[in-house]
Amino acid sequence: MSDRALRVLIVDDEPWARRRVVSLLGNESDVEIVGEAGSGEEAVAGILELQPDLVFLDIQMDGMDGFDVIDVVGVDRMPMVVFATAFDNYAVRAFETHAVDYLLKPMERDRLLEALDRARREIGRDRNEPAQQLGALIAELRTRSGYLKRIGVSSAGRISIVQVAEVSWFEAAGNYVKLHVGDREHLTRQTMKELQSRLDPEQFVRVHRSSIVNLDRVRELQPWFRGEQVLILDNDTRVTVGRRYRDELIRLLR
């Protein structure tokens, strides 16, 4: 690591927990605490604005949780992360398997300093592998915790929470996915494949390589050109059904 201070952002929705981390880092001369965040929305803004080297990130926060923060920022743009968690032993093994550091609450000084030393060693190295490890960890824990229920989206400097059940359909948009919610549209930085793996397959079905539809929003299925079909949603939106996806869609509709 270079001689410059390690820039740290502390994220936790409990003030006492943030104060605990600040206190434990107080004697570390090479650590600069650049900010604190008490919510997922504040965390996203702080990460993008302050560009910290390291984030102590609470997972279990009301509203936008730690995983939502990473979804909005994007795994490839996240600084190094040390998770704060009260998760059970299964989840702890997942952290260890994917080589992502974590601290169990209540935090102990020796364990926090061990995580800090690890971060010091990692700063300046290639970020590609840590980003892959982080993405793999989130995928595993998300799968265990059930299907996706909400998505954090960023627009005009603000963070909004979208309830997945309110989304009519998802549309591929380059490196992003567009969420269609009534007459509104939002972007989230992930691929259709990643998103599909986290959605309830009995409610959200892939109908085209670029479209996933909420079956609760489907009004009818009509024939279309050249053997294809089109879905009519409850807001009159038309979504083309690709041939390779037709049989599974019909099965679910029945």
Summary of the structure (lengths in Angstrom):
residues: 254
radius of gyration: 20.9
end to end distance: 59.8
largest distance: 70.5
contacts: 765
relative contact order: 0.10
helix: 39%
strand: 31%
